[in-house]
Amino acid sequence: MHYQTVVADVNNIIEKYYRKKDEYYTRHRYDENNQEVYIDDELRKYFEDNDITYDISFEDGFESPGYDIDFIAVAFEYEGNLYLRTEVFEYM
């Protein structure tokens, strides 16, 4: 597997958590069996199944009535390359 394949796979996993209708990312989604799946669990499984060194970090943003923001940072090293992606999660 090449570095660009890993990058594409990670981006594809993250994009599953984008709610197009509402135009924001969220920490969880529902799979085809209507079971909750969490972004960090899905990413960890991918990295561990492929023996990739990684780190996933969540940070609280802010809370207000009816609207919250959190952040995720996903970093990994593969074939001597470093990759970092951050996203904002919104909750309404």
Secondary structure as GFF3:
##gff-version 3
##sequence-region A 1 92
A	DSSP	alpha_helix	3	15	.	.	.	ID=ss1
A	DSSP	beta_strand	18	19	.	.	.	ID=ss2
A	DSSP	beta_strand	24	25	.	.	.	ID=ss3
A	DSSP	beta_strand	28	30	.	.	.	ID=ss4
A	DSSP	beta_strand	36	38	.	.	.	ID=ss5
A	DSSP	alpha_helix	39	49	.	.	.	ID=ss6
A	DSSP	beta_strand	53	64	.	.	.	ID=ss7
A	DSSP	beta_strand	67	78	.	.	.	ID=ss8
A	DSSP	beta_strand	81	91	.	.	.	ID=ss9
###
